[in-house]
């Protein structure tokens, strides 16, 4: 029987079951229900948690822990927060509607629409943060801000944010929008230790809250974002700019008209006359400086810093600060004003070796004014000369402290600076010691504005590229000026061998459990050469020596510095007066700058004296401040060029001898080294000196070309030809030649007689100058009288005297005539 073939069984394919529309519906339905239930439960939990927190804290405000500031010896000097400080509660009816409108427009535009949490604003903030890849915008509502400020600390944690949201929702459930706004305005921090709208109105505007004007409302509404930065007292320009932003937001949202906006923008803030600063802390200017530095270092708001419970360790030297405060509290150190607007001042001391600020004060009555003048720009005057003119010249390698500057121009186009010395040659050192204006302008003109600007920029002082581009910058006539802090920092570079100095007031900041911030100095940069820094130091040491403009600043230890004054600049007033008075100086250990003047200058308020009071203040503060600081000396760079010019000529005399119609010049010989002498002369009607004679080896010369009725002025310098160095000018002497009627006589020679009785043989022609007794005598090459030429044309009938341009001098051995006593020359106005 045949076998039946095996059939392979093919498995049947199972049909896929389709999910019916009904199942989709039920799935989505129950998912939505679960989500809704979860949302409701979460919302209820948020409300319940918020309600619980509100109930537990119904009768009290929970403030954060006070942050504490310590001095350099870790001793507490200030606490930054006081829960009950400077607060008065304003009723809803007292607060003007525009105040509410301004806060809503600025802080929470959808305040009237949300229920404590604005999900739209949160979404918008997330998108912007993602685009910017950093937290650039927050999404907190006014209600959330109130919850944070009243009930929570400044911790930035998820739990804190969730709690903030729950309290915000609970607040919206229990209070009306108007009540929440009122609580917010009564709680918020407005800088300068001021809390609440009512206190802010009194503090900043000396008015009641219900009398605030639109521009004042906008100024206050601008502050919550950054109370210190937008404070109208400390930063009036930033405050005015932020006020404009608030007004624009109010206009965009229909709260004010365009005309109201423009009028409110234009108002310039002025501190009320009876304004009183709210503070009980010691060293308030230093503390405020620390707070501002800390907010930047930690990226916190001032409010968060104050209530964060931080320990802030600073660089404050209490001994130096007390010395400074003592002198600034002494009215005798300042000019007396004609009224209650007093002369102000500012000072800062820096340890330039590490950049630590030792002490500072923002004014005589800083506790009353709150304007830290250490950071206010003023015209630096002559204190700017080393920065803009002499520093760049030294840095170029073409000039040295002993270089004699030609200083031979009085005007540069339409700009004609003046000083009491005039346009005369002077060494760079002497120019700085005397604070000569013409020499500084001449120097800047030589090095160029580009070099001057670049040098200033290296030292941290940026000039206005358009408005400062003129030679008046050599005298500190700047568009914006420089602050005392900037001037001290710039001079710190000189003191620190040309290396950068990073000024700071904070060493470290500790949180509750760890160190949050530690100051780390940036890498030191060689901003200028060590040689330039040393030369500037060497020159500015003469400023505080006898005869220098800053002698009152001397403190009995190595010191270099520079004075500075600026003209009053009062329109229509042509009298003498000073707007700004400076002294900036440094020892090998510390640098300090002092500024004095009125906040605003007018016909009744300007300084009568110059920088002498600033120099005196420097001395009075620095002596006690540094009494426990070991003395040291300025370091001299290795291999530095120290070729010194010859010393100035002494005992210079000029005497007119009427019988011989000549001016006899004489001086003491130079004892140290081989030099020749150069004599300069100027007639009274001439503006500049000209070289009258040079290459003298003798210590005297006769001026035979002086005209009757004229007045001449002379000086002499020593010249070291080997090193191409010239001494500073000697003292200048004027000689008046009297009017006389001269009748020239021809000298008659006696007949030659031989004592031995023999006949005398006359020399051949040309070997001796003999007079020719004719009506018009013609001189040979001897000593016969010659026509006296006008100044500038002179010379002798023998070997001509080369001009200064020819680079040669008169050979003393072949041109020595007359004056056998001094060996001097009888010379015309050659050279």
VOGU-3710 file (C-alpha; in Angstrom, 3 decimals, decimal comma):
1> xxxxxxxxxx> 0,000/0,000/0,000  1,511/3,170/-0,963  2,452/5,685/1,681  0,678/8,983/1,666  2,941/11,970/1,322  3,581/14,040/4,440  1,900/17,387/4,354  3,676/20,192/6,026  1,261/22,095/8,136  1,481/25,843/7,526
11> xxxxxxxxxx> 0,654/27,866/10,711  -2,249/30,193/10,344  -1,454/33,909/10,704  -3,230/35,638/13,572  -5,110/38,747/12,650  -3,991/41,955/14,498  -6,581/43,261/16,792  -7,455/46,829/16,164  -8,005/49,134/19,117  -11,420/50,398/18,680
21> xxxxxxxxxx> -12,326/54,028/18,834  -14,198/53,372/22,000  -11,090/52,026/23,698  -9,076/55,070/22,574  -11,713/57,296/23,979  -11,801/55,552/27,316  -7,988/55,481/27,505  -7,652/59,155/26,870  -10,575/59,908/29,102  -9,187/58,062/32,084
31> xxxxxxxxxx> -5,692/59,497/31,473  -7,144/62,960/31,464  -9,170/62,186/34,557  -6,097/60,902/36,347  -4,120/63,987/35,285  -6,896/66,270/36,403  -7,203/64,432/39,702  -3,447/64,618/40,194  -3,501/68,324/39,294  -6,352/68,961/41,693
41> xxxxxxxxxx> -4,601/67,009/44,425  -1,363/68,886/43,737  -3,154/72,221/43,672  -4,944/71,342/46,912  -1,647/70,344/48,468  -0,129/73,652/47,363  -3,078/75,559/48,796  -3,067/73,535/52,001  0,666/73,963/52,437  0,386/77,659/51,735
51> xxxxxxxxxx> -2,550/77,961/54,116  -0,580/76,131/56,756  2,404/78,443/56,385  0,215/81,517/56,464  -1,515/80,250/59,613  1,759/79,452/61,356  3,211/82,870/60,538  0,101/84,962/60,748  1,409/87,214/63,500  5,016/87,614/62,564
61> xxxxxxxxxx> 7,399/88,279/59,710  10,155/85,795/59,172  13,286/87,648/58,028  16,496/86,084/56,917  19,567/86,013/59,148  21,682/89,185/59,136  24,908/89,110/57,150  27,940/90,328/59,105  30,952/92,294/57,880  34,396/91,863/59,491
71> xxxxxxxxxx> 37,580/93,943/59,259  41,038/92,686/58,302  41,504/91,317/61,837  38,211/89,379/61,671  36,474/91,737/64,096  32,823/92,556/63,391  32,233/96,087/62,142  28,658/95,975/60,767  25,469/93,960/60,400  23,611/94,374/57,163
81> xxxxxxxxxx> 20,020/93,677/58,214  17,605/94,782/60,912  13,999/93,552/60,602  12,486/96,690/62,061  14,806/99,238/60,531  13,361/102,259/58,704  9,836/101,060/58,143  6,448/102,749/58,400  3,232/101,095/57,257  1,234/102,942/54,607
91> xxxxxxxxxx> -2,497/102,374/54,244  -3,971/101,528/50,868  -5,692/104,899/50,769  -2,377/106,741/51,219  -0,663/105,212/48,217  -1,353/107,007/44,917  -2,847/104,981/42,086  0,127/105,824/39,864  2,356/104,026/42,355  0,347/100,824/41,939
101> xxxxxxxxxx> 0,311/101,288/38,166  4,074/101,768/38,020  4,782/98,632/40,080  2,397/96,509/38,010  3,782/97,824/34,710  7,341/97,132/35,802  7,181/94,002/37,951  4,083/92,007/36,923  2,010/93,184/33,948  -0,548/90,339/34,328
111> xxxxxxxxxx> -0,981/90,849/38,071  -4,697/91,539/37,802  -5,265/88,360/35,771  -3,350/85,504/37,435  -3,984/83,773/40,768  -0,534/84,066/42,270  1,386/82,085/39,649  1,702/83,337/36,082  2,279/80,268/33,922  2,451/82,434/30,796
121> xxxxxxxxxx> 5,283/84,500/32,292  7,056/81,353/33,453  6,871/79,866/29,947  8,138/83,078/28,398  11,036/83,194/30,871  11,950/79,551/30,153  12,062/80,220/26,403  14,266/83,277/26,862  16,548/81,405/29,264  16,930/78,541/26,787
131> xxxxxxxxxx> 17,731/80,925/23,947  20,267/82,809/26,069  21,569/79,611/27,702  21,450/81,334/31,067  18,916/82,711/33,504  18,169/86,091/31,951  14,551/86,530/32,999  12,517/85,511/36,007  8,891/84,539/36,107  8,011/85,491/39,680
141> xxxxxxxxxx> 4,820/87,460/40,187  4,380/90,294/42,679  2,582/87,823/44,947  5,489/85,385/44,756  7,956/88,186/45,531  5,887/89,129/48,558  5,838/85,492/49,688  9,599/85,246/49,350  10,355/88,564/51,060  7,954/88,087/53,968
151> xxxxxxxxxx> 8,065/84,401/54,785  11,205/82,900/53,289  14,984/83,199/53,182  17,049/83,875/50,066  18,000/80,207/49,426  17,715/79,323/45,742  16,390/75,732/45,988  13,541/73,825/44,373  11,804/73,381/47,718  12,023/77,115/48,381
161> xxxxxxxxxx> 10,499/77,920/44,976  7,706/75,381/45,496  6,988/76,820/48,915  7,000/80,315/47,444  4,409/79,265/44,880  2,190/77,645/47,523  2,275/80,740/49,714  1,543/82,941/46,680  -1,570/80,918/45,851  -2,661/81,007/49,490
171> xxxxxxxxxx> -2,162/84,759/49,618  -4,333/85,181/46,519  -7,035/83,085/48,224  -7,066/85,164/51,400  -6,319/88,699/50,223  -7,508/90,992/47,477  -5,206/92,265/44,773  -5,129/95,725/46,350  -4,233/94,267/49,742  -1,414/92,224/48,206
181> xxxxxxxxxx> -0,050/95,305/46,422  -0,203/97,300/49,662  1,640/94,579/51,610  4,229/94,337/48,828  4,923/98,088/48,809  5,186/98,144/52,609  7,638/95,242/52,667  9,919/95,853/49,684  13,528/97,051/50,095  14,454/100,404/48,529
191> xxxxxxxxxx> 18,183/100,583/49,259  20,077/102,581/51,882  18,501/100,493/54,675  15,050/101,760/53,757  12,065/99,379/53,714  8,571/100,288/52,558  7,051/102,900/50,294  6,262/105,364/53,058  9,827/105,521/54,324  11,179/105,663/50,769
201> xxxxxxxxxx> 9,063/108,743/50,009  10,448/110,526/53,070  14,018/109,336/52,620  14,513/110,115/48,959  12,090/112,996/48,400  11,247/114,407/51,843  7,528/114,105/51,125  4,494/112,080/52,157  3,646/109,058/50,078  0,280/110,475/48,973
211> xxxxxxxxxx> 2,051/113,556/47,538  4,444/111,694/45,262  4,631/113,028/41,711  4,826/110,859/38,618  8,604/111,186/38,190  9,094/110,313/41,860  6,740/107,335/41,559  8,735/106,061/38,570  12,040/106,580/40,409  10,826/104,456/43,321
221> xxxxxxxxxx> 9,316/101,806/41,039  12,687/101,525/39,279  14,522/100,464/42,429  13,253/96,952/43,367  15,140/95,368/40,455  18,498/96,565/41,872  18,135/98,907/44,897  21,800/99,851/45,032  22,410/100,329/41,317  19,224/102,332/40,699
231> xxxxxxxxxx> 19,486/104,372/43,872  19,076/108,072/42,942  21,505/109,182/45,638  24,356/106,780/44,943  23,869/106,448/41,158  21,742/109,341/39,849  22,481/108,666/36,165  21,567/104,968/36,350  18,471/105,855/38,353  17,362/108,361/35,726
241> xxxxxxxxxx> 17,869/105,821/32,928  15,874/103,144/34,753  13,144/105,692/35,517  12,784/106,280/31,791  12,263/102,527/31,281  9,500/102,465/33,909  7,761/105,458/32,330  7,931/103,835/28,891  6,326/100,661/30,275  3,588/102,738/31,898
251> xxxxxxxxxx> 2,963/104,527/28,619  2,924/101,291/26,604  0,293/99,853/28,931  -1,878/102,953/28,814  -1,325/104,256/32,328  0,109/107,647/31,283  0,198/109,859/28,206  3,219/110,575/26,036  3,371/114,154/27,352  3,358/112,964/30,971
261> xxxxxxxxxx> 6,079/110,463/30,145  8,390/113,055/28,583  7,880/115,569/31,403  8,652/112,952/34,053  11,733/111,760/32,159  13,232/115,251/32,082  13,260/115,942/35,835  16,749/115,822/37,387  16,908/114,382/40,897  18,372/116,490/43,701
271> xxxxxxxxxx> 19,024/115,286/47,231  16,675/117,022/49,718  18,445/119,631/51,829  17,364/118,076/55,125  18,027/114,536/53,986  19,286/112,255/56,752  21,020/108,953/56,098  19,576/106,007/58,029  22,482/104,086/59,511  24,003/103,187/62,827
281> xxxxxxxxxx> 26,952/101,282/61,348  30,532/102,412/61,692  32,481/103,141/58,525  29,352/103,450/56,349  31,197/104,411/53,141  33,453/101,372/53,362  30,517/99,104/54,233  28,520/100,337/51,240  31,527/99,765/48,986  31,829/96,204/50,318
291> xxxxxxxxxx> 28,122/95,524/49,732  28,366/96,651/46,119  31,456/94,524/45,517  29,819/91,493/47,161  26,643/91,673/45,078  28,763/91,539/41,924  31,063/88,773/43,217  28,162/86,522/44,285  25,591/87,533/41,673  23,027/88,318/44,366
301> xxxxxxxxxx> 20,684/91,209/44,896  21,509/93,518/47,770  18,440/92,261/49,629  19,526/88,649/49,236  22,992/89,553/50,466  21,691/91,415/53,488  19,400/88,648/54,735  21,496/85,675/53,603  23,341/85,147/56,878  26,741/85,549/55,205
311> xxxxxxxxxx> 30,037/86,341/56,909  31,949/88,852/54,807  35,647/89,238/55,625  37,130/92,487/54,326  40,480/94,252/53,929  39,576/97,168/56,237  42,484/98,517/58,293  40,660/100,014/61,290  43,668/102,072/62,351  43,870/103,731/58,938
321> xxxxxxxxxx> 40,089/104,201/58,745  39,936/105,819/62,189  42,779/108,180/61,251  40,912/109,153/58,099  37,570/109,652/59,856  39,195/111,788/62,552  40,652/114,226/60,036  37,557/114,367/57,842  35,451/115,156/60,923  37,721/118,120/61,745
331> xxxxxxxxxx> 36,234/121,254/60,157  39,588/122,992/60,489  40,991/120,856/57,681  38,599/122,414/55,153  37,965/125,919/53,862  35,053/127,629/55,552  32,007/128,105/53,359  29,830/131,206/53,218  26,773/129,101/54,076  25,811/125,558/55,040
341> xxxxxxxxxx> 27,008/124,081/51,739  30,386/122,940/52,894  33,572/121,964/51,121  33,576/118,212/50,597  36,308/115,657/50,179  37,095/112,006/49,531  40,059/109,756/50,190  41,087/106,160/49,595  44,151/104,205/50,750  45,341/101,094/48,876
351> xxxxxxxxxx> 48,020/98,546/49,655  49,459/98,457/46,150  51,396/95,267/46,840  48,203/93,188/46,952  45,442/95,633/45,930  43,679/95,587/49,306  41,743/98,752/50,129  42,853/99,837/53,590  40,375/102,648/54,168  38,110/105,048/52,322
361> xxxxxxxxxx> 35,665/107,840/52,968  33,054/109,207/50,622  32,760/112,656/52,195  32,736/114,705/55,362  29,086/113,928/56,014  28,785/110,672/54,179  26,260/109,468/56,762  24,044/112,361/55,740  24,564/112,401/52,009  25,205/108,823/50,968
371> xxxxxxxxxx> 27,144/109,947/47,882  30,409/108,025/47,828  32,712/110,598/46,262  35,484/108,019/45,963  33,640/106,885/42,832  32,644/110,327/41,518  34,627/111,645/38,539  36,392/114,998/38,900  38,897/116,937/36,816  42,352/115,691/37,988
381> xxxxxxxxxx> 44,327/118,793/37,021  48,116/118,557/37,197  47,912/115,203/38,999  47,242/113,842/35,514  50,545/115,083/34,034  52,555/111,947/34,940  49,813/109,783/33,390  49,224/111,604/30,093  52,529/113,373/29,341  55,617/112,412/31,314
391> xxxxxxxxxx> 54,870/108,694/31,665  54,488/108,143/27,904  57,631/110,183/27,263  59,693/108,007/29,597  58,128/104,852/28,191  59,270/105,855/24,706  62,917/105,570/25,797  63,720/108,943/24,255  63,453/110,981/27,449  64,800/110,711/30,972
401> xxxxxxxxxx> 64,231/112,611/34,212  67,321/114,699/33,518  66,393/115,470/29,915  66,138/119,221/29,380  62,879/119,871/27,598  63,082/122,598/24,955  59,683/123,914/26,086  59,944/126,538/23,384  56,332/127,114/22,366  53,681/129,260/23,959
411> xxxxxxxxxx> 50,806/128,483/21,628  49,625/125,430/19,739  47,162/126,748/17,235  44,519/128,579/19,264  45,519/126,872/22,527  47,906/128,984/24,623  48,539/127,559/28,106  50,223/129,748/30,703  52,326/129,480/33,809  54,621/131,810/35,717
421> xxxxxxxxxx> 57,829/130,382/34,226  57,074/130,891/30,570  58,377/128,949/27,586  61,901/128,237/28,793  64,116/125,130/28,775  63,665/122,995/31,888  64,540/119,472/32,956  61,661/117,005/33,202  62,266/116,586/36,932  62,137/120,315/37,573
431> xxxxxxxxxx> 59,002/120,624/35,427  57,211/118,073/37,609  58,511/119,560/40,841  57,269/123,022/39,852  54,154/121,612/38,125  54,896/123,663/35,020  52,026/123,810/32,575  53,858/124,798/29,395  56,394/122,009/29,808  53,642/119,392/30,249
441> xxxxxxxxxx> 51,795/120,575/27,151  55,053/120,679/25,185  55,815/117,146/26,343  52,399/115,785/25,326  52,756/117,480/21,949  56,086/115,708/21,477  54,893/112,197/22,407  51,520/112,599/20,695  47,953/112,278/21,901  47,741/108,688/20,717
451> xxxxxxxxxx> 50,577/107,618/23,007  49,185/109,656/25,882  45,725/108,118/25,538  47,148/104,588/25,301  49,263/105,076/28,428  46,278/106,414/30,365  44,158/103,464/29,213  46,768/101,002/30,472  46,439/102,569/33,904  42,660/102,179/33,898
461> xxxxxxxxxx> 41,549/105,686/32,908  39,737/105,747/29,588  39,515/109,147/27,911  36,843/110,441/25,588  38,282/109,642/22,155  36,535/112,598/20,559  36,220/115,362/23,150  39,509/114,804/25,012  41,662/114,732/21,892  43,419/118,029/22,539
471> xxxxxxxxxx> 46,523/119,209/24,352  44,589/120,539/27,354  44,475/116,896/28,482  48,099/117,428/29,594  46,761/119,673/32,360  43,977/117,300/33,376  41,282/119,161/31,465  39,149/116,112/30,680  35,548/115,711/29,550  34,610/113,154/32,204
481> xxxxxxxxxx> 37,552/113,298/34,580  38,713/110,524/36,906  37,596/109,271/40,313  39,804/109,270/43,422  39,735/105,461/43,215  40,938/105,541/39,602  43,718/108,009/40,403  44,887/105,935/43,370  44,841/102,778/41,259  46,817/104,443/38,448
491> xxxxxxxxxx> 49,490/105,713/40,841  49,577/102,243/42,443  51,046/100,978/39,180  53,921/103,460/39,539  54,457/102,284/43,107  54,238/98,605/42,116  57,131/98,692/39,637  54,792/99,078/36,664  52,696/96,003/37,452  48,890/95,934/37,513
501> xxxxxxxxxx> 47,040/96,350/40,806  43,580/94,806/41,270  41,893/96,842/44,000  39,366/95,019/46,193  37,744/95,230/49,615  36,701/91,593/50,203  38,920/88,653/51,107  36,282/85,928/51,411  32,576/85,296/52,033  31,312/82,365/54,064
511> xxxxxxxxxx> 27,845/80,851/54,066  26,289/78,863/56,888  28,215/75,712/56,071  31,012/76,567/53,659  33,099/79,272/52,019  31,146/80,625/49,067  33,639/83,138/47,685  37,383/83,649/48,034  39,184/86,525/46,360  41,699/85,346/43,785
521> xxxxxxxxxx> 43,980/87,969/42,312  44,175/87,947/38,516  47,546/87,313/36,925  49,804/90,330/37,305  50,499/92,267/34,105  53,489/94,499/33,363  51,502/97,537/32,255  54,490/99,851/31,946  58,208/99,219/32,211  59,814/99,058/35,622
531> xxxxxxxxxx> 62,225/101,771/34,464  59,386/104,165/33,637  57,756/103,498/37,019  61,043/104,125/38,824  61,812/107,328/36,920  58,345/108,691/37,690  58,822/107,793/41,340  62,257/109,431/41,381  60,881/112,644/39,865  57,771/112,816/42,018
541> xxxxxxxxxx> 59,822/112,468/45,173  61,054/116,004/44,472  57,437/117,254/44,589  57,298/116,654/48,359  60,759/118,090/48,960  61,557/121,707/49,767  60,473/123,928/46,911  58,037/121,356/45,522  54,293/121,941/45,194  53,477/119,039/47,542
551> xxxxxxxxxx> 55,889/119,697/50,387  52,971/119,751/52,873  52,333/116,064/52,146  55,666/114,903/53,599  55,264/112,236/56,299  58,847/111,477/57,350  59,282/108,425/55,117  59,933/107,702/51,433  57,150/109,394/49,493  56,384/110,340/45,893
561> xxxxxxxxxx> 53,313/112,181/44,687  51,742/114,921/42,656  49,435/117,839/43,352  46,618/118,915/41,087  44,156/121,800/40,804  41,552/122,842/38,257  40,140/126,283/37,532  36,681/127,134/38,811  35,099/127,295/35,336  32,293/129,611/36,472
571> xxxxxxxxxx> 30,782/131,444/33,523  31,088/135,199/33,749  33,486/135,066/36,707  37,067/136,028/35,902  38,551/135,955/39,392  40,932/133,328/40,716  39,398/130,210/42,161  39,730/126,440/42,253  37,146/123,783/41,500  39,079/120,604/42,353
581> xxxxxxxxxx> 42,144/120,172/44,570  44,129/116,928/44,605  47,079/115,156/46,079  47,884/111,632/44,943  50,921/109,996/46,493  52,524/106,757/47,529  55,104/105,282/49,840  56,816/101,973/49,072  53,909/100,326/50,946  50,647/102,236/50,361
591> xxxxxxxxxx> 49,076/104,551/47,783  46,440/107,183/48,590  44,509/109,886/46,779  42,787/112,916/48,268  40,216/115,120/46,550  38,681/118,327/47,926  36,070/120,671/46,499  32,386/121,509/46,330  29,898/119,053/44,862  28,625/121,905/42,703
601> xxxxxxxxxx> 30,656/125,024/41,971  29,072/128,458/41,620  29,926/132,097/42,268  29,657/131,580/46,036  31,105/128,103/46,254  34,650/127,501/45,035  38,011/126,950/46,692  40,217/129,939/47,421  43,373/127,882/47,902  44,852/125,191/45,730
611> xxxxxxxxxx> 46,182/121,726/46,464  47,942/122,689/49,695  44,956/121,557/51,778  44,741/118,237/49,965  48,463/117,657/50,512  48,088/118,580/54,174  45,152/116,171/54,556  47,250/113,404/53,022  49,962/113,985/55,616  47,569/114,235/58,570
621> xxxxxxxxxx> 45,911/110,940/57,676  48,900/108,902/56,510  51,194/109,642/59,439  48,985/107,986/62,087  47,597/105,433/59,625  51,086/104,097/58,860  52,667/104,390/62,279  52,738/100,597/62,695  53,753/99,868/59,102  57,457/99,061/58,721
631> xxxxxxxxxx> 59,378/101,529/56,590  60,982/100,419/53,349  62,501/101,993/50,245  61,525/102,208/46,617  63,159/99,421/44,618  65,564/100,364/41,849  65,403/98,142/38,734  68,614/96,390/37,816  70,653/97,955/35,056  68,629/101,141/34,972
641> xxxxxxxxxx> 70,269/104,081/33,236  71,137/106,756/35,737  73,197/109,289/33,796  72,697/112,434/35,741  72,969/115,862/34,165  75,410/118,386/35,569  74,163/120,294/38,559  72,821/123,772/37,981  75,396/126,552/37,903  75,688/128,528/41,132
651> xxxxxxxxxx> 76,671/132,086/42,011  75,757/133,444/38,607  76,319/137,204/38,374  75,712/139,825/35,705  77,077/143,358/36,164  76,963/146,304/33,783  80,208/148,288/33,546  79,253/151,745/32,170  82,803/152,940/31,507  83,321/150,123/29,043
661> xxxxxxxxxx> 79,705/149,677/27,942  79,721/145,946/28,605  77,875/143,458/30,769  80,247/141,245/32,690  78,914/137,725/33,348  80,573/135,317/35,777  79,759/132,137/37,754  81,339/129,510/39,939  83,070/126,662/38,104  81,441/123,229/37,918
671> xxxxxxxxxx> 83,491/120,927/40,154  82,296/117,446/39,194  83,375/116,359/35,727  84,302/118,022/32,467  81,760/120,470/31,091  81,486/123,540/28,922  79,147/126,450/29,498  76,339/127,937/27,424  74,928/131,400/28,047  71,401/132,389/27,035
681> xxxxxxxxxx> 70,135/135,956/26,640  66,763/137,585/26,053  65,988/141,252/25,471  62,896/142,496/27,327  60,821/142,796/24,142  61,703/139,262/22,998  59,537/136,289/23,938  62,198/133,606/24,031  65,818/133,188/25,095  68,457/132,597/22,437
691> xxxxxxxxxx> 71,830/130,982/22,895  74,210/133,896/23,236  77,459/131,925/23,439  78,384/128,266/23,854  81,367/125,922/24,309  82,914/128,128/26,966  85,556/126,541/29,142  86,055/129,653/31,257  83,672/130,837/33,967  82,815/134,195/32,517
701> xxxxxxxxxx> 82,030/136,173/29,399  81,416/139,805/28,478  78,420/141,011/26,496  79,783/143,866/24,375  76,614/144,141/22,276  74,280/145,556/24,922  72,444/148,652/23,679  71,773/151,714/25,860  68,217/151,934/27,102  67,615/148,190/26,758
711> xxxxxxxxxx> 67,024/145,518/29,434  68,499/142,047/29,090  67,989/138,801/30,971  70,645/136,089/31,204  71,130/132,549/32,464  73,850/129,931/32,053  73,844/126,124/31,817  76,581/123,516/32,050  76,845/121,050/29,171  78,330/117,549/29,334
721> xxxxxxxxxx> 79,232/116,850/25,693  80,364/113,269/26,332  76,948/112,171/27,612  74,927/114,865/25,830  73,486/116,101/29,120  72,615/119,646/30,074  72,117/121,085/33,524  69,034/122,900/34,610  69,220/126,655/34,000  70,930/128,812/36,584
731> xxxxxxxxxx> 69,094/131,632/38,233  68,040/134,347/35,786  69,393/137,881/36,138  68,074/141,042/34,516  70,411/143,920/33,630  69,112/147,334/32,593  71,464/149,370/30,372  71,013/153,112/31,108  70,350/155,639/28,366  73,641/157,384/27,553
741> xxxxxxxxxx> 74,975/159,528/24,733  78,163/157,900/23,638  80,832/159,914/21,765  83,319/157,422/20,531  86,951/158,432/20,908  89,790/157,070/18,911  92,467/155,925/21,303  95,876/157,497/20,689  98,904/155,332/21,090  102,147/156,886/22,496
751> xxxxxxxxxx> 105,224/156,792/20,352  107,075/153,603/20,918  110,168/154,063/23,039  112,930/151,530/23,524  113,947/151,474/27,180  117,476/150,774/26,059  117,429/153,849/23,847  117,366/151,916/20,585  114,935/152,364/17,712  111,699/150,443/17,771
761> xxxxxxxxxx> 110,852/148,426/14,660  107,089/148,260/13,976  105,592/144,846/13,207  104,445/144,069/9,684  100,916/144,958/8,686  98,209/142,621/10,052  100,058/141,357/13,109  98,571/143,969/15,431  95,312/145,899/15,352  96,212/149,565/15,080
771> xxxxxxxxxx> 93,728/152,399/14,819  93,679/154,479/11,643  93,090/158,160/12,530  90,682/158,904/9,735  87,066/160,160/9,933  85,830/156,673/9,031  88,143/154,188/10,673  88,486/150,865/8,902  89,379/148,046/11,269  91,867/145,422/10,406
781> xxxxxxxxxx> 91,732/142,008/12,041  92,647/143,400/15,458  90,840/144,886/18,440  89,550/148,055/16,830  85,976/149,081/17,594  83,444/147,533/15,245  79,808/148,246/14,503  77,535/146,697/17,075  74,910/144,551/15,383  71,312/144,069/16,436
791> xxxxxxxxxx> 70,536/141,003/18,514  70,454/137,932/16,363  72,795/139,372/13,758  75,974/139,546/15,761  79,338/138,019/15,449  82,951/139,077/15,388  85,051/140,371/12,577  87,349/137,388/13,021  86,239/133,728/13,129  82,408/133,626/12,928
801> xxxxxxxxxx> 80,470/131,991/15,752  78,443/129,010/14,547  74,712/129,031/15,226  73,105/126,427/17,456  71,829/124,627/14,360  75,394/124,070/13,206  76,097/122,078/16,332  79,499/123,780/16,863  80,587/126,231/19,483  83,033/129,092/19,762
811> xxxxxxxxxx> 86,564/127,910/20,402  87,518/129,531/23,670  91,235/129,509/22,996  90,978/131,572/19,824  88,142/133,913/20,749  89,089/135,017/24,237  89,024/138,790/24,283  88,748/141,438/26,962  88,077/140,643/30,641  91,517/139,389/31,551
821> xxxxxxxxxx> 90,339/138,817/35,115  87,747/136,104/34,305  89,213/134,846/31,060  85,800/135,462/29,525  84,782/136,331/26,009  83,666/139,643/24,638  80,956/138,185/22,451  78,079/139,497/20,341  74,710/137,829/20,060  75,989/134,866/18,156
831> x> 75,197/131,265/18,904
//
